[in-house]
Amino acid sequence: MPAPSCLLALKAIPNAPRNAVAGWLGDALKVKVHAPALEGRANEELCDFLAEQLSLPRRAVTVAQGGKSRQKLVRIAGLTLAEVKTRLAV
């Protein structure tokens, strides 16, 4: 049986004072990241932050769609969507 994975819809907010999960906006999770939206730095920090929040290795969290958009799809390996929502508990 393959390891579980899921796609999480996100709305990223770059240049925030600090990294934070800001809650749900419909089906999308709103996440604030401190890094600016320059040269992929916000995406890197977003993945680092989510991996840390979900207690997963950094490589388990990748941007699947929307690399240059605020609306993103993030692939999370090792967890189902229900487990992600439970761990984030927002």
C-alpha positions in Angstrom: 0.0 0.0 0.0 1.5 3.4 -0.9 2.2 6.0 1.8 -0.6 8.5 2.2 -0.3 11.9 0.7 -2.6 14.8 0.0 -2.9 18.1 -1.7 -3.7 21.1 0.5 -5.1 24.3 -1.0 -3.3 27.4 0.4 -3.5 31.1 0.3 0.0 32.4 1.0 0.5 35.8 2.4 4.2 36.9 2.0 6.0 39.7 4.0 4.1 39.0 7.2 5.7 40.0 10.5 6.1 36.3 11.4 5.1 32.8 10.1 1.7 31.8 11.2 -1.3 29.7 10.2 -4.1 32.3 9.9 -7.1 29.9 9.6 -9.3 28.6 6.8 -10.6 30.6 3.9 -13.3 28.3 2.5 -11.3 25.1 1.5 -8.0 26.9 1.5 -5.7 27.3 4.5 -4.4 30.8 4.9 -0.7 30.9 5.9 1.4 34.0 6.6 5.1 33.8 5.8 7.8 36.2 6.8 9.8 35.9 3.6 9.2 38.1 0.6 7.8 36.7 -2.6 11.1 36.9 -4.3 13.0 34.2 -6.1 10.9 31.5 -4.5 12.0 32.4 -0.9 8.4 32.6 0.3 7.7 29.1 -1.1 10.8 27.7 0.6 9.8 29.3 3.9 6.2 28.1 3.5 7.3 24.5 3.0 9.8 24.7 5.9 7.1 26.2 8.2 4.4 23.6 7.2 6.8 20.7 7.6 7.7 22.0 11.1 4.1 22.5 12.1 3.1 19.0 10.8 6.2 17.3 12.4 7.3 16.0 9.0 10.7 16.0 7.2 11.2 19.1 5.0 11.2 16.9 1.8 7.6 15.8 2.6 6.2 19.2 1.8 6.4 20.6 -1.8 4.6 23.2 -3.9 2.6 21.2 -6.5 0.9 24.2 -8.2 1.0 27.9 -8.0 4.7 28.6 -7.5 4.2 32.2 -8.5 0.7 32.7 -7.2 -0.7 33.3 -3.8 -3.2 30.5 -4.4 -1.1 27.3 -4.1 -1.6 23.6 -4.0 0.9 22.0 -1.6 1.6 18.2 -1.7 2.1 16.7 1.7 3.6 13.2 1.8 2.9 10.9 4.7 -0.4 12.3 5.9 -4.0 12.3 4.7 -5.9 15.6 4.5 -7.9 14.7 7.6 -4.6 14.2 9.5 -3.2 17.5 8.3 -6.3 19.3 9.5 -6.1 17.6 12.8 -2.4 18.5 13.3 -2.9 22.1 12.3 -6.1 22.3 14.4 -7.1 25.7 13.2 
